[in-house]
């Protein structure tokens, strides 16, 4: 067996060389950035340099609060507000842990958050905090976050967007609060950020990070985060290292999957993988897709792919071990029997076209062995 193939970048992606190099150097800057002595002041200067670099790379003119990752950023954004919370039905589970009483916004046509439902909820109570993710972590379907901003702000509300899966790969949307995660774009794990247009939107608790987070800041990780963010801006990773476009990969290498017959229950009928059930969505990230293999459970698929040297996942890595129907796929309208047979494949800066070709070859061999035959 050759080298293993990693296609689970939506869970975490390898640290880019630029971030590794900067972190190695930054480990010498271990002093507490909140200390008043010269060493502490030097560490503080490095921390603020990292903050400024990340804001500049993202084109963000507001404030940036360093966090331990996206989950804590969501906890700060949703847990430090007195506003009622509205959240799209396909948000990451961390949103609902931070705001368990959030009112759900269902999806409407073309897999987008229903504007009618949003307008109805906006009129139903005081100005809310509305959470609408940028790119879904299980399907790659994007939401036109900016198109909801006018309605939310006209009602006196605030718009929060979880950009964990899109930051560095696509321009940030027009939102008042934005969540980003370093390890999703080639930075170190254990650090993220909450971008805030105005700190007055949040309730302070004291401590570090302008009084919005307690705990000594991780300066080496912050510098690694900055280096990774800059590297992604330079690379503009819309293509794989060997030149294949990320967007359109399914057309380039997956056309054979789309020509599969599904003989189980619908003899002679065409079957398409779950990702194409979202094909009418105006926005779909080229680096995340959900694929269904009829009659073969996601758990069985993952075991077989792993044995073949390919790392994948089913749904969000934070909850994929639960072995229960995906709440997100259900919200997208995927039937439970299909969702139970759906895996997630996700690409990143280190993925090659050869990796994807191997994945599809393995997928087709597995499907043939399960009785799903090519047309």
Secondary structure by P-SEA (a helix, b strand, c coil): ccccccccccccccccaaaaaaaaaacccccccccccaaaaaaaaaaaaaaaaaaaaacccbbbbbcccaaaaaaaaaaaccbbbbbccccccccccccccbbbbbbcccccccaaaaaaaaacccccbbbbbccccccccccccccaaaaaaaacbbbbbbccccccccccccccbbbbbcccccccccbbbbbbcccccccccccccccccccccaaaaaaaaaaaaaaaaaacccccccccccccccccccccccccccccccccbbbbccccccccccccccccbbbbbccccaaaaaaaaaaacbbbbcccccccccccccaaaaaacccaaaaaabbbbbbcccccaaaaaaaaaaaaaaaaaaccccc
